[in-house]
Amino acid sequence: MGTNFTQAGRSNLDACISMIALTAVVVITRFASKFAFRQPLQGCDWLCVFPTVLFYIQSGLIMNCIIKYGDFSVSPPLEEAAILHILKITWISEFLFGAIITSIKLSLLWFYYSLFESSRTYQRVIKGTAVACILWFVITLFIVIFQCHPINAYWTYIQSSEYCMDVTKWVLGYELSNLFLDAAILCIPLGVVRRMRLSTSKKIAVSGIFLLGGLVCVASIVRLTAIWNPPNPAAHIKFSTMVLCATLQNGLGIICCCLPTLGHLYRSIARIGTNKIRNWPDTSRIRSTAVKGSLGGRRKTFNSNSISHSWERVEECSHEGSEEWGHRRRDEEDTVALQPMPSSTISGAIVTTSK
């Protein structure tokens, strides 16, 4: 006889399966694009694997409980033995959650550090943020271990203030500080993008790649609403929603950590799309008309790489100073208009040669 899933149990199970599939696709794409474009693997690439593995372990533990009991909750109609088991898994998951979130942050900061290595100011900011993330993890690790005394009171006397600290206040502080660090990391690359010599539309496109990490902040805010539900937060805490949002936070964090590293892939996709547009009959006719009607006999050519130059400069010019990103010099253009040489210059050159 199959397990009867509750609605909350089904939602958590679907979230785990979906996030496992999506993170696998994105992480594999990250490594495949590195090999395809013959780029060396960096430390941030390998560090991204660590939270991915931990996330799969965490999701496996949650799915096992849901398949076994039909829900991942700590309230009736589940039996006492089931609740005891789920609380033990929750205690383990708190360690995994902190390690996953911190590893994701450090992987992204490592990528920023290599990207902005020409700016000492940004490197100091990145180092300071990384230290803050590590301190946050160490502090929360000790709190998770010693939030109840004795430790096994977490799954035996979790509701008793005599043995455990106020869970809602502790988790609220945990999540607020985590949200603050996420927002700080999101803001780091925006100052560089603002100084890039790009059109507004391209700045928005590049910023959007980095700001996709805001999805993690959204999941964090939703988790906060599940944790703190006045006037009596301890009595109205939404345990299943907390677990669901934690799964989404971890999965989206891994995905958003990989997206900024796929610059070459975005450029290739843009180039393919541009080439297809160039091959359409209508656009070929428009280009031909534009060339014939150009002033001074100069040919107007459609630059198939213009869409992708901004991201290319972000990657290739990180060693030349952040102010030069997105700036395309005259000698890098695809076509150069040839100016007619005066006849007097030609005659002088012939006379000199004959001598």
C-alpha positions as CSV (number, residue, x, y, z in Angstrom):
1,M,0.0,0.0,0.0
2,G,1.4,3.4,-1.0
3,T,2.1,6.3,1.3
4,N,-0.6,8.9,1.5
5,F,1.2,12.3,1.1
6,T,-0.2,15.4,2.7
7,Q,-0.2,18.6,0.6
8,A,2.8,20.0,2.5
9,G,4.6,16.7,2.1
10,R,3.9,16.6,-1.6
11,S,5.1,20.2,-2.0
12,N,8.4,19.5,-0.2
13,L,8.9,16.3,-2.2
14,D,8.4,18.1,-5.5
15,A,10.7,20.9,-4.5
16,C,13.5,18.5,-3.7
17,I,13.1,16.6,-7.0
18,S,12.9,19.8,-9.0
19,M,15.9,21.5,-7.3
20,I,18.0,18.3,-7.7
21,A,17.3,18.2,-11.4
22,L,17.9,21.9,-12.0
23,T,21.1,22.1,-10.0
24,A,22.5,19.0,-11.8
25,V,21.8,20.6,-15.2
26,V,23.4,24.0,-14.3
27,V,26.5,22.5,-12.6
28,I,27.1,20.1,-15.4
29,T,26.6,23.0,-17.9
30,R,29.2,25.0,-16.0
31,F,31.9,22.4,-16.3
32,A,30.9,21.4,-19.8
33,S,31.2,25.0,-21.0
34,K,34.7,25.2,-19.4
35,F,35.8,22.2,-21.3
36,A,34.1,23.3,-24.6
37,F,35.8,26.7,-24.5
38,R,39.1,25.3,-23.2
39,Q,39.1,27.3,-20.1
40,P,41.0,26.1,-17.0
41,L,38.9,25.1,-14.0
42,Q,39.4,27.4,-11.1
43,G,39.0,27.1,-7.4
44,C,35.5,28.6,-7.4
45,D,34.4,25.9,-9.9
46,W,35.5,23.1,-7.6
47,L,34.1,24.8,-4.5
48,C,30.7,24.9,-6.1
49,V,30.7,21.1,-6.2
50,F,30.9,20.8,-2.4
51,P,27.5,22.5,-1.6
52,T,25.9,20.6,-4.5
53,V,26.9,17.3,-2.9
54,L,25.7,18.4,0.5
55,F,22.4,19.6,-1.0
56,Y,21.8,16.2,-2.5
57,I,22.5,14.6,0.9
58,Q,20.1,17.0,2.6
59,S,17.4,16.5,0.0
60,G,17.8,12.7,0.2
61,L,17.2,12.8,3.9
62,I,14.1,14.9,3.6
63,M,12.7,12.8,0.7
64,N,13.3,9.6,2.7
65,C,11.1,11.0,5.6
66,I,8.4,12.2,3.3
67,I,8.2,8.9,1.4
68,K,8.2,7.0,4.7
69,Y,5.7,9.1,6.7
70,G,3.9,11.1,4.0
71,D,4.9,14.5,5.4
72,F,7.9,16.4,6.9
73,S,6.3,17.9,10.0
74,V,6.5,17.8,13.7
75,S,2.8,17.7,14.6
76,P,-0.1,15.3,14.5
77,P,-1.4,13.2,12.8
78,L,2.2,11.9,12.7
79,E,3.0,9.4,15.4
80,E,5.5,10.2,18.2
81,A,8.2,7.9,16.7
82,A,7.9,9.6,13.3
83,I,8.2,13.1,14.8
84,L,11.2,12.0,16.8
85,H,12.9,10.8,13.6
86,I,12.0,14.0,11.7
87,L,13.4,16.2,14.5
88,K,16.7,14.3,14.3
89,I,16.9,14.8,10.6
90,T,16.0,18.5,11.1
91,W,18.9,18.8,13.5
92,I,21.3,17.3,10.9
93,S,19.8,19.5,8.2
94,E,20.6,22.6,10.1
95,F,24.3,21.8,9.9
96,L,24.0,21.0,6.2
97,F,22.0,24.2,5.5
98,G,24.6,26.4,7.1
99,A,27.5,24.6,5.3
100,I,25.7,24.7,1.9
101,I,24.8,28.4,2.1
102,T,28.2,29.4,3.3
103,S,30.0,27.4,0.6
104,I,27.8,29.0,-2.1
105,K,28.7,32.4,-0.8
106,L,32.4,31.7,-0.7
107,S,32.3,30.2,-4.2
108,L,30.6,33.3,-5.7
109,L,33.0,35.6,-3.8
110,W,36.0,33.6,-5.1
111,F,34.7,34.1,-8.6
112,Y,34.3,37.9,-8.0
113,Y,37.8,38.0,-6.6
114,S,39.3,36.6,-9.8
115,L,37.1,38.8,-11.9
116,F,37.9,42.0,-10.1
117,E,41.6,41.3,-9.5
118,S,42.6,44.6,-11.0
119,S,40.8,46.6,-8.3
120,R,42.3,46.4,-4.8
121,T,39.4,48.2,-3.3
122,Y,36.9,45.5,-4.5
123,Q,39.3,42.8,-3.5
124,R,39.4,44.2,0.1
125,V,35.6,44.3,0.1
126,I,35.4,40.7,-1.1
127,K,37.9,39.5,1.5
128,G,35.9,41.3,4.3
129,T,32.7,39.8,3.1
130,A,34.2,36.3,3.0
131,V,35.5,36.7,6.5
132,A,32.0,37.8,7.6
133,C,30.5,34.7,6.0
134,I,33.0,32.4,7.7
135,L,32.4,34.0,11.1
136,W,28.6,33.7,10.5
137,F,28.9,30.0,9.9
138,V,31.2,29.4,12.9
139,I,28.8,31.2,15.2
140,T,25.7,29.5,13.9
141,L,27.4,26.2,14.1
142,F,28.0,26.5,17.8
143,I,24.4,27.8,18.4
144,V,23.0,24.8,16.5
145,I,25.0,22.4,18.6
146,F,24.4,23.9,21.9
147,Q,20.9,25.4,21.5
148,C,19.6,22.6,23.7
149,H,21.1,21.2,26.9
150,P,21.6,18.3,26.8
151,I,22.0,18.1,23.0
152,N,19.5,15.3,22.6
153,A,16.9,17.6,24.1
154,Y,16.5,19.0,20.6
155,W,14.4,16.0,19.6
156,T,13.0,15.1,23.0
157,Y,12.2,18.4,24.7
158,I,12.3,20.9,21.8
159,Q,9.2,22.7,23.1
160,S,10.6,23.2,26.6
161,S,12.3,26.5,27.4
162,E,14.0,24.7,30.3
163,Y,16.2,22.7,28.0
164,C,16.2,24.7,24.7
165,M,16.5,28.4,23.8
166,D,13.6,30.1,22.0
167,V,13.6,28.5,18.6
168,T,11.7,31.2,16.8
169,K,14.0,34.0,18.0
170,W,17.1,32.1,17.2
171,V,16.0,31.1,13.7
172,L,14.8,34.7,13.1
173,G,18.2,36.1,13.9
174,Y,19.8,33.3,11.8
175,E,17.8,34.1,8.8
176,L,18.0,37.9,9.1
177,S,21.8,37.8,9.2
178,N,21.9,35.4,6.3
179,L,19.6,37.7,4.3
180,F,21.9,40.7,5.0
181,L,25.0,38.8,3.8
182,D,23.2,37.7,0.6
183,A,22.2,41.3,-0.1
184,A,25.7,42.5,0.5
185,I,27.2,40.0,-2.0
186,L,24.6,40.9,-4.6
187,C,25.7,44.6,-4.4
188,I,29.4,44.0,-4.9
189,P,29.5,43.7,-8.8
190,L,26.9,46.5,-9.4
191,G,29.5,49.3,-8.8
192,V,31.7,47.9,-11.5
193,V,28.9,47.4,-13.9
194,R,27.8,51.0,-13.4
195,R,31.3,52.2,-14.4
196,M,31.4,50.1,-17.6
197,R,31.3,51.9,-20.9
198,L,28.1,50.3,-22.1
199,S,24.7,51.3,-23.2
200,T,22.0,51.3,-20.6
201,S,20.4,48.2,-22.0
202,K,23.6,46.3,-21.9
203,K,24.3,47.4,-18.3
204,I,20.8,46.2,-17.4
205,A,21.5,42.8,-19.1
206,V,24.9,42.3,-17.3
207,S,23.4,43.4,-14.0
208,G,20.5,41.1,-14.4
209,I,22.9,38.1,-14.6
210,F,24.3,39.0,-11.2
211,L,21.0,40.1,-9.7
212,L,19.4,36.7,-10.4
213,G,20.8,35.8,-6.9
214,G,17.9,38.0,-5.6
215,L,15.7,34.9,-6.0
216,V,17.5,33.5,-3.0
217,C,16.7,36.6,-1.0
218,V,13.0,36.2,-2.0
219,A,13.0,32.6,-0.7
220,S,14.7,33.8,2.5
221,I,12.0,36.5,3.0
222,V,9.3,33.9,2.6
223,R,11.0,31.7,5.1
224,L,11.1,34.6,7.5
225,T,7.3,35.0,7.3
226,A,7.0,31.2,8.1
227,I,9.2,31.6,11.1
228,W,7.8,34.8,12.6
229,N,4.1,34.9,12.7
230,P,2.9,37.2,15.5
231,P,1.2,37.5,18.0
232,N,2.5,34.1,19.2
233,P,5.3,33.0,16.8
234,A,6.2,29.9,18.7
235,A,2.7,28.5,18.5
236,H,2.2,29.4,14.8
237,I,5.5,28.5,13.3
238,K,5.1,26.8,9.9
239,F,7.5,24.0,10.0
240,S,6.8,22.5,6.5
241,T,7.0,25.9,4.9
242,M,10.4,26.5,6.6
243,V,11.7,23.3,5.2
244,L,10.3,24.1,1.7
245,C,11.9,27.5,1.6
246,A,15.3,26.1,2.9
247,T,15.3,23.7,0.0
248,L,14.5,26.4,-2.5
249,Q,17.2,28.7,-1.0
250,N,19.9,26.0,-1.3
251,G,18.8,25.0,-4.9
252,L,18.5,28.6,-6.2
253,G,21.7,29.5,-4.5
254,I,23.7,26.8,-6.4
255,I,22.0,27.8,-9.7
256,C,22.6,31.6,-9.2
257,C,26.2,30.9,-8.2
258,C,26.8,29.2,-11.6
259,L,25.0,31.6,-13.9
260,P,27.6,34.5,-13.8
261,T,30.4,32.0,-14.8
262,L,28.7,31.1,-18.1
263,G,29.7,34.3,-20.0
264,H,31.2,32.4,-23.0
265,L,28.0,30.4,-23.3
266,Y,25.8,33.5,-23.4
267,R,28.0,35.0,-26.0
268,S,27.8,31.9,-28.2
269,I,24.0,31.8,-27.9
270,A,23.8,35.5,-28.8
271,R,26.1,34.9,-31.8
272,I,24.0,32.0,-33.1
273,G,20.8,34.0,-32.7
274,T,22.4,37.0,-34.6
275,N,23.5,34.8,-37.4
276,K,20.1,33.3,-37.8
277,I,18.6,36.8,-38.0
278,R,21.2,37.8,-40.6
279,N,20.2,34.8,-42.8
280,W,16.5,35.8,-42.9
281,P,15.5,37.0,-46.4
282,D,13.9,40.2,-45.1
283,T,16.9,41.3,-43.1
284,S,19.3,40.5,-46.0
285,R,17.2,42.8,-48.2
286,I,17.2,45.5,-45.6
287,R,21.0,45.3,-45.2
288,S,21.5,45.5,-48.9
289,T,19.3,48.6,-49.1
290,A,21.2,50.2,-46.2
291,V,24.6,49.5,-47.9
292,K,23.5,51.0,-51.2
293,G,22.1,54.1,-49.6
294,S,25.0,54.9,-47.3
295,L,26.6,58.3,-47.5
296,G,30.1,58.8,-49.0
297,G,30.1,55.3,-50.5
298,R,31.0,53.8,-47.1
299,R,29.5,50.3,-46.5
300,K,27.5,49.8,-43.4
301,T,28.1,46.4,-42.1
302,F,26.0,44.6,-39.4
303,N,28.3,43.5,-36.6
304,S,27.2,40.0,-35.6
305,N,29.3,40.2,-32.5
306,S,28.0,43.5,-31.2
307,I,25.5,41.9,-28.8
308,S,28.1,39.8,-27.1
309,H,31.0,42.2,-26.8
310,S,29.9,43.6,-23.4
311,W,30.2,40.2,-21.7
312,E,33.4,39.4,-23.6
313,R,35.0,42.5,-22.3
314,V,33.9,41.7,-18.8
315,E,35.8,38.5,-19.0
316,E,38.8,39.4,-21.1
317,C,39.6,42.9,-19.7
318,S,39.4,42.1,-16.0
319,H,43.2,42.5,-15.9
320,E,43.2,45.9,-17.6
321,G,41.2,47.8,-15.0
322,S,37.5,47.9,-14.3
323,E,37.0,51.3,-16.0
324,E,37.9,49.7,-19.4
325,W,35.3,47.0,-19.2
326,G,32.8,47.1,-22.0
327,H,34.9,49.7,-23.8
328,R,35.7,48.8,-27.4
329,R,38.8,50.5,-28.8
330,R,39.0,51.7,-32.4
331,D,41.6,49.1,-33.4
332,E,39.3,46.3,-32.3
333,E,36.5,47.0,-34.7
334,D,35.6,44.4,-37.3
335,T,35.7,46.8,-40.3
336,V,37.8,49.8,-41.0
337,A,36.8,52.4,-43.6
338,L,39.6,53.0,-46.1
339,Q,40.3,56.6,-47.0
340,P,41.5,57.5,-50.6
341,M,45.2,58.4,-50.8
342,P,46.0,61.7,-52.6
343,S,47.6,61.4,-56.0
344,S,50.5,63.7,-55.0
345,T,51.4,61.2,-52.3
346,I,51.3,58.3,-54.8
347,S,53.6,60.2,-57.2
348,G,56.1,61.0,-54.5
349,A,56.2,57.4,-53.5
350,I,56.9,56.3,-57.1
351,V,59.7,58.9,-57.5
352,T,61.4,57.8,-54.2
353,T,61.2,54.2,-55.3
354,S,62.8,54.9,-58.7
355,K,65.7,56.7,-57.1
